[in-house]
C-alpha cells in the first residue's frame, strides 16, 4: 500500500486510487500506521499552503487549485473514516481539509 500512496502523493499518479481500494484488508492494516503519516503530512501541507496564501494575499492566483481540492474533498466517501480512524482527530481527513480550505477562502 505504501508504494501506491507514494505514487499518488509524490508522483501525482491518480490512477492508483482504484488499486488502493482493491487491496485486501490485511495488507492495508499491516501498513496502516505508516500510511496514516501520509494523511497527516497532507493535512499539514494544506494548512501551510493556506496560511501562505492568506499572508501573502496571493489567494486568487491559486483559487482554481483550491476549489478543485475542495470539490474533491466533497466527493470522497466518509464511511470508514468517521470518528478519526485515521488517527488525526475526530473528523475524517476530507472534512478537516475542507474546513482548512473554506477558512482560507473566506
Secondary structure by P-SEA (a helix, b strand, c coil): caaaaaaacccccccaaaaaaaccaaaaaaaaaaaaaaaaaaaaaaaaaaaaaaaacccccaaaaaaaaaaaaaacccccccccccccccccaaaaaaaaaaaaac
